[in-house]
Amino acid sequence: MRSPITSVAETIAPARLGRSFRWLLASVTLTNIGDGVLLSAGPLLVASLTRDPFLVSLAVLMENLPMVLFALIGGVAADRWDRRRMVIVASFGRAFVLAVLVATIASGTVSIAIVLVALFVLGTAEVFSDSSSSTFIPNLVAREDLGVANARTQGAFLLTNQLVFPPVGAFLFAVGPPIPFATDALCYLIGGILISRVAIGWRTVRTQRSSVREDLVEGVRWLAHHAPMRTLALTIFAFNVTFGAAWGVLVLYAQERLGMGEIGFGLLTTAMAVGGVVGTVAYGRLERRFSLADIMRVGLLIETFTHLSLALTTSPVWALGTMVVFGAHAFVWGTTSTVVRQRAVPDDVLGRVGGVYRMAIVGGIVIGTPIGGLLAQQFGITAPFWFGFAGSAILVALLWREFEHIVHAGDATPTAVAAG
């Protein structure tokens, strides 16, 4: 008879996924606990140092700019070097930067300039870490378990980073400003040690010398010549334009349209995270009962009607319910698209192609956000949601039949042997 602890461990990370996956999941969970703490503590630190809106916005920019600058380079590095070592070095590097930041906070020498530099360095390390760690799962678990494995790691992110630990971070900052940053540093230090336990013996040593430019061109050329994966990348980019248009004004929408005051935006994002947890729990059943193509189609219909629902309603309760459903879709669709990509893309270009996909996500949001702002400025706060509805509806109609080709793109791709 299994002990309760063994039963819980089996439910969270089934033994068939392998010991290495469990080490990976433990590392992902721990580092996201630290990042969840920092999610609220970081803005509180910035606000304690300056009330200048421009400097506050620079803090957000410093967090996201590295993805725009280095996503493709990170993909090249992941395909060239030891991926596990890249994650370990990035984790220890982030722990060191956070330790330095803790020292400046504790000594009273911290400044907004120091924080901005720290955010940029931490964001850069995250890009290179994510470029490598995103290639782990298809080489650790069997092909038929990719959905469950990705769902578990995404679920760990949602629970720790988005739901449970941001309030903890605010509490720890109130107790003592250095504490949440020291906590994050410790989480990254231990997370790097846990990653070192992941057994990865599947890399082929590259003997042919090439430049970074040649590697970039090779990765982009592979994607450009692979119609299903190219279509998926364009789909992700286009839908993130419509998402970014609406998301960029969501805080004002919550206040002006729904009358939810200052807490409205936080409640809407929390509702979305709750939906993501629901999607985590339901993903395995959905994958068994429905085809991946139908999951993707229905998901984008949900996204389309989310825009319509928010454009029409003035009810906070309805809007919160809509965001729960949208959060479940966003998680399920994101996991499905990741599984499809991992099945179809060869390991030797997986890092670079992943970099292009991350650029598509960020690029779509970067383009969509100012569009939403301008539309709201000219036509009212619901205009971005009408734009999102119309744009999404057109995209769904154009792409409806393509998903059957997309989800079967990797059927002929050899499956890597799962590692212990």
C-alpha positions as CSV (number, residue, x, y, z in Angstrom):
1,M,0.0,0.0,0.0
2,R,1.4,3.4,-1.0
3,S,1.9,6.1,1.5
4,P,-0.1,9.4,1.2
5,I,3.1,11.2,0.2
6,T,3.9,8.7,-2.5
7,S,0.3,9.0,-3.8
8,V,0.5,12.7,-4.0
9,A,3.9,12.6,-5.7
10,E,2.5,10.1,-8.2
11,T,-0.4,12.4,-9.0
12,I,1.7,15.5,-9.4
13,A,4.5,13.8,-11.4
14,P,3.8,10.2,-12.4
15,A,6.7,7.8,-12.2
16,R,6.5,7.1,-15.9
17,L,7.7,10.7,-16.5
18,G,11.0,9.7,-15.0
19,R,13.2,10.8,-12.1
20,S,14.9,13.5,-14.2
21,F,11.5,15.2,-14.9
22,R,10.8,15.2,-11.2
23,W,14.0,17.1,-10.6
24,L,13.1,19.5,-13.4
25,L,9.7,20.1,-11.9
26,A,11.1,20.6,-8.5
27,S,13.5,23.2,-9.9
28,V,10.8,25.0,-11.9
29,T,8.5,25.1,-8.8
30,L,11.2,26.5,-6.5
31,T,12.4,29.2,-8.9
32,N,8.8,30.2,-9.6
33,I,8.2,30.5,-5.9
34,G,11.0,33.0,-5.8
35,D,9.8,34.9,-8.8
36,G,6.2,34.9,-7.4
37,V,7.6,36.6,-4.3
38,L,9.4,39.1,-6.5
39,L,6.3,39.8,-8.6
40,S,4.9,42.1,-5.9
41,A,8.1,42.9,-4.1
42,G,9.8,44.3,-7.2
43,P,7.3,47.0,-8.0
44,L,7.1,47.9,-4.3
45,L,10.8,48.5,-4.2
46,V,10.7,50.6,-7.4
47,A,7.8,52.6,-5.9
48,S,9.7,53.2,-2.7
49,L,12.6,54.7,-4.7
50,T,10.7,56.9,-7.1
51,R,7.3,58.2,-7.9
52,D,8.3,59.3,-11.5
53,P,6.0,57.5,-13.9
54,F,8.7,57.4,-16.6
55,L,11.2,55.6,-14.3
56,V,8.5,53.2,-13.1
57,S,7.8,52.4,-16.8
58,L,11.5,51.9,-17.4
59,A,11.5,49.2,-14.8
60,V,8.8,47.3,-16.8
61,L,10.9,47.9,-20.0
62,M,14.1,46.6,-18.4
63,E,12.3,43.3,-17.5
64,N,11.0,42.7,-21.0
65,L,13.7,44.3,-23.3
66,P,16.1,41.3,-23.0
67,M,13.5,39.0,-24.6
68,V,13.3,41.3,-27.6
69,L,17.1,41.7,-27.8
70,F,18.3,38.2,-27.0
71,A,15.5,35.7,-27.7
72,L,17.1,34.6,-31.0
73,I,20.6,34.7,-29.7
74,G,19.5,32.6,-26.7
75,G,18.1,30.0,-29.1
76,V,21.4,29.8,-30.9
77,A,23.2,29.3,-27.6
78,A,20.8,26.6,-26.6
79,D,21.5,24.7,-29.9
80,R,25.3,25.2,-29.6
81,W,26.2,24.6,-25.9
82,D,25.4,22.3,-23.0
83,R,21.8,23.2,-22.3
84,R,21.8,22.0,-18.7
85,R,24.9,23.9,-17.9
86,M,23.4,27.1,-19.4
87,V,20.4,26.8,-17.0
88,I,22.7,26.2,-14.0
89,V,25.0,29.1,-14.8
90,A,21.9,31.4,-15.4
91,S,20.4,30.3,-12.1
92,F,23.6,30.9,-10.1
93,G,24.1,34.2,-12.0
94,R,20.6,35.4,-11.0
95,A,21.2,34.3,-7.4
96,F,24.4,36.4,-7.4
97,V,22.8,39.5,-8.8
98,L,19.9,39.3,-6.3
99,A,22.5,38.9,-3.5
100,V,24.2,42.1,-4.6
101,L,20.8,43.8,-4.7
102,V,20.0,42.5,-1.2
103,A,23.3,44.0,0.1
104,T,22.5,47.4,-1.4
105,I,19.0,47.4,0.1
106,A,20.2,46.3,3.5
107,S,23.0,49.0,3.5
108,G,20.7,51.7,2.3
109,T,22.8,52.4,-0.9
110,V,20.2,51.0,-3.3
111,S,19.1,53.4,-6.1
112,I,16.7,53.3,-9.0
113,A,19.7,53.0,-11.4
114,I,20.9,49.9,-9.5
115,V,17.5,48.3,-9.7
116,L,17.1,49.0,-13.4
117,V,20.5,47.4,-14.2
118,A,19.7,44.5,-12.0
119,L,16.3,44.0,-13.7
120,F,18.0,44.0,-17.1
121,V,20.7,41.5,-16.1
122,L,18.1,39.2,-14.5
123,G,15.9,39.4,-17.6
124,T,18.8,38.6,-19.8
125,A,19.7,35.6,-17.7
126,E,16.1,34.5,-17.8
127,V,16.1,34.6,-21.7
128,F,19.1,32.3,-21.9
129,S,17.8,30.0,-19.2
130,D,14.4,29.7,-20.8
131,S,15.9,29.1,-24.2
132,S,17.6,26.0,-22.8
133,S,15.1,24.7,-20.3
134,S,12.3,24.8,-22.9
135,T,14.1,22.1,-24.8
136,F,14.3,19.7,-21.8
137,I,10.9,18.1,-21.8
138,P,10.8,16.5,-25.3
139,N,14.1,14.8,-24.4
140,L,13.0,13.6,-20.9
141,V,9.6,12.1,-21.4
142,A,8.0,9.9,-24.0
143,R,6.1,11.5,-26.9
144,E,2.7,10.5,-25.6
145,D,3.5,12.2,-22.2
146,L,4.5,15.6,-23.6
147,G,1.1,17.1,-22.8
148,V,1.0,15.9,-19.2
149,A,4.6,17.0,-18.6
150,N,4.1,20.5,-20.0
151,A,0.9,20.8,-18.1
152,R,2.7,20.0,-14.8
153,T,5.4,22.7,-15.4
154,Q,2.9,25.3,-16.5
155,G,0.7,24.4,-13.5
156,A,3.6,25.0,-11.1
157,F,4.2,28.4,-12.7
158,L,0.5,29.4,-12.3
159,L,0.2,28.2,-8.7
160,T,3.5,29.6,-7.4
161,N,4.2,32.6,-9.6
162,Q,0.7,34.0,-10.3
163,L,-1.5,32.9,-7.4
164,V,0.1,31.9,-4.1
165,F,3.3,33.8,-3.6
166,P,2.8,37.4,-4.9
167,P,0.9,38.2,-1.7
168,V,3.6,36.5,0.3
169,G,6.1,38.8,-1.4
170,A,4.2,41.9,-0.5
171,F,4.1,40.7,3.2
172,L,7.8,39.9,3.3
173,F,8.6,43.4,1.8
174,A,6.5,45.0,4.6
175,V,8.5,43.0,7.2
176,G,11.8,43.9,5.7
177,P,12.6,45.1,2.1
178,P,15.7,42.8,1.6
179,I,13.8,39.6,2.7
180,P,11.9,38.8,-0.6
181,F,14.9,39.4,-2.7
182,A,17.1,37.2,-0.5
183,T,14.3,34.6,-0.7
184,D,14.4,34.7,-4.5
185,A,18.2,34.4,-4.5
186,L,18.0,31.3,-2.3
187,C,15.4,29.8,-4.6
188,Y,17.6,30.3,-7.7
189,L,20.6,28.8,-5.9
190,I,18.8,25.7,-4.9
191,G,17.0,25.5,-8.3
192,G,20.3,25.5,-10.0
193,I,21.5,22.6,-7.8
194,L,18.3,20.7,-8.6
195,I,18.8,21.1,-12.3
196,S,22.2,19.5,-12.0
197,R,20.4,16.3,-11.0
198,V,18.6,16.2,-14.4
199,A,20.1,13.4,-16.4
200,I,20.4,14.5,-20.0
201,G,22.5,12.4,-22.3
202,W,20.9,13.0,-25.7
203,R,22.9,15.9,-27.1
204,T,24.9,15.3,-30.3
205,V,28.3,17.1,-30.2
206,R,28.6,19.6,-33.0
207,T,31.8,19.3,-34.9
208,Q,31.0,21.7,-37.7
209,R,32.1,25.3,-37.0
210,S,29.6,28.1,-37.9
211,S,29.0,31.7,-37.1
212,V,26.1,33.0,-35.0
213,R,24.6,34.6,-38.1
214,E,24.8,31.2,-40.0
215,D,23.1,29.5,-37.0
216,L,20.4,32.1,-36.9
217,V,19.7,31.9,-40.6
218,E,19.6,28.1,-40.4
219,G,16.9,28.2,-37.7
220,V,14.8,30.8,-39.4
221,R,15.2,29.0,-42.7
222,W,14.0,25.8,-41.2
223,L,10.9,27.5,-39.8
224,A,10.2,29.4,-43.1
225,H,10.3,26.1,-45.1
226,H,8.1,24.2,-42.6
227,A,4.6,25.3,-43.5
228,P,2.7,24.0,-40.4
229,M,5.2,25.4,-37.9
230,R,5.4,28.6,-39.8
231,T,1.6,28.9,-39.7
232,L,1.6,28.2,-36.0
233,A,4.2,31.0,-35.4
234,L,2.2,33.5,-37.4
235,T,-1.0,32.4,-35.6
236,I,0.7,33.0,-32.2
237,F,2.0,36.4,-33.4
238,A,-1.4,37.6,-34.8
239,F,-3.4,36.5,-31.8
240,N,-1.0,38.2,-29.5
241,V,-1.6,41.4,-31.4
242,T,-5.3,41.2,-30.6
243,F,-4.6,40.1,-27.0
244,G,-2.1,42.9,-26.5
245,A,-4.5,45.5,-27.7
246,A,-7.0,44.5,-25.1
247,W,-4.6,43.7,-22.3
248,G,-2.9,47.0,-22.5
249,V,-6.0,48.9,-21.4
250,L,-7.4,46.3,-19.0
251,V,-6.5,48.2,-15.9
252,L,-8.5,51.2,-17.2
253,Y,-11.3,49.0,-18.4
254,A,-11.6,47.5,-14.9
255,Q,-11.9,51.0,-13.4
256,E,-13.9,52.9,-16.0
257,R,-16.1,50.2,-17.6
258,L,-16.6,47.8,-14.7
259,G,-16.3,50.3,-11.8
260,M,-14.0,47.9,-9.9
261,G,-11.7,50.6,-8.6
262,E,-8.0,50.1,-7.9
263,I,-8.3,46.3,-7.1
264,G,-10.1,45.5,-10.4
265,F,-7.1,44.8,-12.5
266,G,-5.7,42.5,-9.8
267,L,-8.9,40.6,-9.5
268,L,-9.2,40.1,-13.3
269,T,-5.6,38.8,-13.5
270,T,-6.2,36.5,-10.5
271,A,-9.4,35.2,-12.2
272,M,-7.3,34.4,-15.3
273,A,-4.8,32.6,-13.1
274,V,-7.6,30.6,-11.4
275,G,-8.8,29.6,-14.9
276,G,-5.2,28.5,-15.7
277,V,-5.2,26.2,-12.7
278,V,-8.5,24.7,-13.9
279,G,-6.9,24.1,-17.3
280,T,-4.0,22.4,-15.5
281,V,-6.3,19.9,-13.8
282,A,-8.4,19.3,-16.9
283,Y,-5.6,19.0,-19.5
284,G,-5.0,15.3,-19.3
285,R,-8.7,14.5,-19.7
286,L,-9.1,17.0,-22.6
287,E,-6.1,15.5,-24.4
288,R,-7.6,12.0,-24.1
289,R,-11.1,12.9,-25.2
290,F,-10.5,15.4,-28.0
291,S,-8.1,15.8,-30.8
292,L,-5.4,18.5,-30.5
293,A,-6.8,20.2,-33.6
294,D,-10.2,20.5,-32.0
295,I,-8.7,21.7,-28.7
296,M,-6.9,24.5,-30.6
297,R,-10.0,25.4,-32.7
298,V,-12.3,25.6,-29.7
299,G,-9.7,27.5,-27.7
300,L,-9.4,30.3,-30.3
301,L,-13.2,30.5,-30.5
302,I,-13.1,31.1,-26.7
303,E,-10.5,33.8,-27.2
304,T,-12.6,35.4,-29.9
305,F,-15.8,35.5,-27.8
306,T,-13.8,36.6,-24.7
307,H,-13.2,39.9,-26.5
308,L,-16.9,40.1,-27.5
309,S,-18.0,39.4,-23.9
310,L,-15.8,42.0,-22.4
311,A,-16.8,44.6,-25.0
312,L,-20.5,44.1,-24.2
313,T,-20.6,43.7,-20.4
314,T,-20.5,46.2,-17.6
315,S,-20.9,43.5,-14.9
316,P,-17.8,42.8,-12.8
317,V,-19.1,39.3,-12.0
318,W,-19.6,38.5,-15.7
319,A,-16.2,39.9,-16.5
320,L,-14.5,37.8,-13.8
321,G,-16.2,34.7,-15.0
322,T,-15.1,35.5,-18.6
323,M,-11.5,35.8,-17.4
324,V,-11.6,32.4,-15.6
325,V,-12.7,30.8,-18.9
326,F,-10.2,32.7,-20.8
327,G,-7.4,31.7,-18.4
328,A,-8.3,28.0,-18.8
329,H,-8.2,28.4,-22.6
330,A,-4.9,30.3,-22.5
331,F,-3.2,27.6,-20.5
332,V,-4.7,24.7,-22.5
333,W,-3.9,26.3,-25.9
334,G,-0.4,27.3,-24.8
335,T,0.3,23.8,-23.6
336,T,-1.1,22.3,-26.8
337,S,0.9,24.5,-29.1
338,T,4.1,23.8,-27.1
339,V,3.5,20.0,-27.4
340,V,2.8,20.3,-31.2
341,R,6.0,22.3,-31.6
342,Q,8.1,19.9,-29.5
343,R,6.9,17.0,-31.6
344,A,7.6,18.6,-34.9
345,V,10.9,20.5,-34.5
346,P,14.2,18.5,-34.6
347,D,16.3,18.8,-31.5
348,D,19.2,20.4,-33.3
349,V,17.1,23.5,-34.1
350,L,14.7,23.4,-31.2
351,G,16.3,26.2,-29.3
352,R,16.4,28.6,-32.3
353,V,12.9,27.8,-33.4
354,G,11.7,28.3,-29.8
355,G,13.5,31.7,-29.9
356,V,11.4,32.7,-32.9
357,Y,8.2,31.7,-31.1
358,R,9.1,33.7,-28.1
359,M,9.8,36.7,-30.3
360,A,6.3,36.1,-31.9
361,I,4.7,36.3,-28.5
362,V,6.5,39.4,-27.3
363,G,6.4,41.1,-30.7
364,G,2.6,40.6,-31.0
365,I,2.0,42.1,-27.6
366,V,4.4,45.0,-28.2
367,I,2.6,45.8,-31.5
368,G,-0.9,45.3,-30.1
369,T,-0.5,47.3,-26.9
370,P,-0.1,50.8,-28.5
371,I,-2.9,49.9,-31.1
372,G,-5.2,49.2,-28.2
373,G,-4.2,52.5,-26.5
374,L,-4.8,54.6,-29.6
375,L,-8.2,52.9,-30.2
376,A,-9.3,53.5,-26.6
377,Q,-8.1,57.1,-26.9
378,Q,-10.1,57.8,-30.0
379,F,-13.2,55.6,-29.7
380,G,-13.6,54.6,-26.1
381,I,-12.4,52.0,-23.6
382,T,-14.2,49.1,-25.3
383,A,-12.7,49.8,-28.8
384,P,-9.7,47.5,-28.2
385,F,-12.0,44.6,-27.3
386,W,-14.1,45.1,-30.5
387,F,-10.8,45.2,-32.4
388,G,-9.8,42.0,-30.7
389,F,-13.1,40.3,-31.5
390,A,-13.1,41.3,-35.2
391,G,-9.4,40.4,-35.7
392,S,-9.7,37.1,-33.9
393,A,-12.9,36.1,-35.8
394,I,-11.2,36.8,-39.1
395,L,-8.1,34.7,-38.0
396,V,-10.2,31.8,-36.8
397,A,-12.1,31.7,-40.2
398,L,-8.8,31.8,-42.1
399,L,-7.0,29.2,-39.9
400,W,-9.8,26.7,-39.1
401,R,-8.7,24.0,-41.6
402,E,-5.0,24.6,-41.0
403,F,-5.0,23.1,-37.5
404,E,-5.3,19.6,-38.7
405,H,-2.0,20.0,-40.6
406,I,-0.4,21.8,-37.7
407,V,-1.1,19.1,-35.1
408,H,0.2,16.3,-37.3
409,A,3.3,18.1,-38.4
410,G,5.5,16.0,-36.2
411,D,4.0,12.6,-36.9
412,A,7.0,11.6,-39.0
413,T,9.6,13.1,-36.7
414,P,11.6,10.5,-34.7
415,T,10.9,10.6,-31.0
416,A,13.8,11.0,-28.6
417,V,14.3,8.2,-26.0
418,A,13.2,9.3,-22.6
419,A,15.9,9.7,-20.1
420,G,15.7,8.4,-16.5
